[in-house]
């Protein structure tokens, strides 16, 4: 007799978990060079943020505290990147970004 209310509650909890997962399923970061402009796009919970930096003025820095995130710095702006990269691969990402900026 009490099975139906508890099963309904369980289905509601599973449905809520799917909604939370779906909001963040497409989260990510994209970084690329378009001529002399470095473009950084970040998507979080369906909200897209796009920033553009002049390649000649960009610095790639690693933050010493916390999760050792990478920051793209230019003219007082700081954009953290690498949130979706494993900690042990962030140094490699920073090196590849610096190399791509130097070669372009």
Buried (B, 14 or more C-beta within 10 A) or exposed (E): EEEEEEEEEEEEEEEEEEEEEEEEEEBEBEBEBEEEEBEBBBBBEEEEEEBEBEBEEBEBEEBEEEEBBBBBBBEEEEBBBBBEBEEEEBBEBBEEBEEBBEEE
